[in-house]
Amino acid sequence: MNPLRSALFSFLLALVGVSSHAAGLAFINVPAGVDGPALQGAVWSPCATPATDLMLDPLVVKGVRDCPVAGDRLPLVVMSHGTGGSALGHHDTAAALADAGFVVAAINHPGDNFRDLSRQAHLSAFATRPVDLRRLINHMLGRWPDNALLDPERVGIFGFSRGGYTALALIGAQPDWTLRRDLCPTSSKVPLCQEAARGEVPPPPVPDARIRAAVVVDPLGVFAAPGLRNVRVPVQLWASQFGGDGVTPESVAAVRDGLTTPPQWHVAEGAAHFAFLAPCSAAFTRMAPEICRDGPGFDRTAFHQRFNAAVVAFFRQQLPAPASR
């Protein structure tokens, strides 16, 4: 890393420590409704009690269970995981945001999570994902017990892989299902590819005007420039150097180049796609080595210090505290 970038990351790390808290962790249920089934997830929040290691086998998560929320008029960030993932997949990034004074909420996307893959191979998963996150925002600003402590004018979104698609869809991007012939060649038997070929595509996603900033991480790219022209909120866009799981450096760069307003652009050098997931415990590494083990010379823990600091700094800049109280 050159001296200028090293100094920048040192500055970002220092920002994380400003007005920091511990991270409270609680689990939530969003009730079923006309828009979809019940959603299970987690909320991280500022907490006055020092964090400890929480054993959520096979994960080890830093936090304080069910800690009273510290602060008021707090910004909210919602998270969308990748295909087959979970609400806890980015727990270290969520905790870093909570340490910095944000409330963070994430859910398991029904039909496309580690316990339930029933819709993973169908385009319907892409239709329901944005709805899931809209319902999560509604819940946090409405029925969540500490909703009065949130600032509805400061809502952000973080999305990884298919969650990156979800974030882009919620800030105005419109997918083009004819793209990515590399993923859906003519002979493909994958249901979603056959659905797209037959024109059985979901209705255009409806953006959520409450979202004021987005961190989009190695998104599954199904967006051409015309479909990105209505994105108006600030975007921090991350690409892994090597990609993976259907994401390529070129497809992420196409999102960058298609946005009308250039995003804050980052490339994770030496990283493959799954390096953006939280560093794995020993037990999780044994269970899922394909997503836990990185290439030679890449230190996921060290990278996440820089990554989390940059995410916190971006949301602090784009979701600033009110000038007066």
LINTA-V691363 format. One record per backbone hydrogen bond with DSSP energy under -0.5 kcal/mol. NH is the residue of the N-H (numbers start at 1). CO is the residue of the C=O. Records with the same first field share a line. If there is no record, write none. Layout:
NH = CO / CO
//
This chain:
6 = 2
7 = 3
8 = 4
9 = 5
10 = 6
11 = 7
12 = 8
13 = 9
14 = 10
15 = 11
16 = 12
17 = 13 / 14
18 = 15
20 = 17
21 = 99
22 = 47
24 = 22 / 45
25 = 64
26 = 43
28 = 41
30 = 39
31 = 29
33 = 36
36 = 33
39 = 30
41 = 28
42 = 106
43 = 26
44 = 104
45 = 24
47 = 22
52 = 63
54 = 52 / 61
55 = 53
56 = 54 / 59
59 = 56
61 = 54
63 = 52
64 = 23
66 = 25
67 = 64
70 = 46
74 = 149
76 = 154
77 = 103
78 = 156
79 = 105
80 = 158
84 = 112
85 = 82 / 112
89 = 86
91 = 88
94 = 90
95 = 91
96 = 92
97 = 93
98 = 94
99 = 95
100 = 96
101 = 98
102 = 97
103 = 75
104 = 44
105 = 77
106 = 42
107 = 79
108 = 40
109 = 107
112 = 109
113 = 116
114 = 85
119 = 111
120 = 111 / 117
122 = 119
125 = 119 / 122
126 = 123
127 = 123
128 = 124
129 = 125
130 = 126
131 = 127
132 = 128
133 = 129
134 = 130
135 = 131
136 = 132
137 = 133
138 = 134
139 = 135
140 = 136
141 = 137
142 = 138
144 = 139
147 = 144
149 = 146
150 = 147
151 = 74
152 = 150
154 = 151
155 = 210
156 = 76
157 = 213
158 = 78
159 = 215
160 = 80
161 = 217
163 = 160
164 = 161
165 = 161
166 = 162
167 = 163
168 = 164
169 = 165
170 = 166
171 = 167 / 168
172 = 169
173 = 168
174 = 227
176 = 222
177 = 175
179 = 176
183 = 180
184 = 180
188 = 185
192 = 121
193 = 190
194 = 190
195 = 191
196 = 192
197 = 193
198 = 194
199 = 196
200 = 195
201 = 199
207 = 205
208 = 170
209 = 207
211 = 208
212 = 155
213 = 155
214 = 234
215 = 157
216 = 214 / 236
217 = 159 / 215
218 = 216 / 238
220 = 161
221 = 219
222 = 220
227 = 224
228 = 224 / 225
229 = 225 / 226
231 = 228
232 = 171 / 230
234 = 212
236 = 214
237 = 235 / 264
238 = 216
239 = 266
241 = 268
242 = 271
244 = 247
247 = 244
252 = 248
253 = 249
254 = 250
255 = 251
256 = 252
257 = 253
258 = 254
259 = 255 / 256
260 = 228
262 = 260
264 = 235
265 = 263
266 = 237
268 = 239
269 = 267
271 = 268
273 = 243
275 = 272
276 = 273
277 = 274
278 = 89
284 = 58
285 = 281
286 = 282
287 = 283
288 = 284
291 = 288
292 = 288
293 = 289
298 = 295
299 = 297
300 = 298
303 = 299
304 = 300
305 = 301
306 = 302
307 = 303
308 = 304
309 = 305
310 = 306
311 = 307
312 = 308
313 = 309
314 = 310
315 = 311
316 = 312
317 = 313
318 = 314
319 = 315
//
